[in-house]
């Protein structure tokens, strides 16, 4: 039985459809864009978090609005905002104009949790207050295409890519109609992108790719992300799953 893709950080959220006031930044448009690109659930989370942030800072200037929108978009699962959101988070903690109360609301944290969260993110893309237990599930990704997922065949192998939070995943086997496909997964605690890679075009590249997959290790115990110890990946049925490492203490 396949599972719906999800990030565990969102499991206990009680979303409110906050009104988005007219501001110097078109928040309604940004909400629409996030919903179009990342799905209805991400759009609902964005409206919730940016609405809560503006309730905490109702007279935010343009730069503060951009800070809160970036943080809310990242928290909603729009991974492209991660770098800008982290930069703006550090500026706010260093005494910038954006109040910590509004920053906390944009992230769904209490004020006292903002600095610890920022510190966790310096060592792991998957750092979040409360997600620390060894072997704890962080996210379920992928799934059968007929049930909310992208894959017609289950993943059969995975290798760590070249950056933290990135993995290459192969689905299918090339036999019995299950065409082999390669996907790049990029993830953090809030969201992920999953992109199908173009097939290799030359015989040499194909041979190298086949050798790479033949050397891919068993993910049953968890394949560590590159350059970090924040998450390990396993594949099961039609999903890829991210976990905290078993040896984390």
Order of alpha helices (4+ residues) and beta strands (2+ residues): beta-alpha-alpha-alpha-alpha-alpha-alpha-beta-beta-beta-beta-beta-alpha-beta-beta-beta
